[in-house]
């Protein structure tokens, strides 16, 4: 009887560990995909600011769009609690 209980507990513990491991692997994969997307976006936002002084109105729009992209990058990477705050900041602009 005791051996049966231990076998059931061992089986339950093994299943728990398998589920937990798969969840952790999924979370790590999603984080690495988000990091790769963030790095791709960062490549587009890293332009020299000296070239932005030729046409003032167009350049101001470009700078504003770059700022918005940076905010969107932060929204996708940050925790959910800051999402509403960032959206409100975008609305104010």
N, C-alpha and C positions, 0 to 999 in steps of 0.2 A: 504494500500500500504506500509506504513512504517513498519507495523508488518511483512509483507512478506519479506522485505529487512532484518530486524533483524533476522527473522527465517533462512533465507539463510546464513547470516553472522555467526550466531550461529552454524549452521550445518557445514559450512566450517571450522570454528575454531575447532569444535569437531573432525572432520576428521583429521585436521592437528595435533592436540594433540595426537590422537590415532596412527598416523603414526610415529610421533616423539617418542612416548613412546616405540613402538615396536622396532624402530631402536636403541634406548638406551639400551633396554633389550638385543637385539642381540649383541651389542657391549660389554656389561658387561659379557655376557656369553662367548664370544670369548676371552676376556681378562682373565677370570677365567680359561678357558681351557688352554690358553698359560701359565699362572702362574703354573698350575698343571704340565704341561709338563716340565717347567723349574725346578720345584722342584724335579721331577723325575730324570732329567739329573744331577742336582746338587748332588744327592745322589751318583751317579756313579763317580763323579769327586772329591769327598772329601775322598781321601785315605791318610793315613799317608805317609809322604815323607821319613821317616827313612827307610822304607822297600824298597825304590827304589835305595839303594846304593849297592846292591849285585852284579848285573851284569851290568857294566857301559853302554855298548852299548844298551842293551835291555831297561834299565831304561831310557836312553836318549830318546828312541823312545816313551816310555810310557809317559814321561813328555811332549814331543812334541805333542802327540795325545791328552793329557789332555788340553793343551793350545788351540789346535784347537777346541776341543769340547766347551771350554769356549767362544771362539770367535763365534762359531756357536750359542751358547746360546744368546750371546749379539746381534747377527744379528737378531735372531727371535724376540727379545724383543724390540730392539731399533727402532727408527724411520727410515723411508725409506731413508732419506738423507745420513745416514752413511753406508748404505748397500754397495754401490760401493767402498767406502774407505776400508771397511773390506775385501771385495773380493780381492782388489788389494794387501792388506797386506798378504793374504793367498797365492796369486800367487808368491809374492816375496820370500816366504819361500820355 
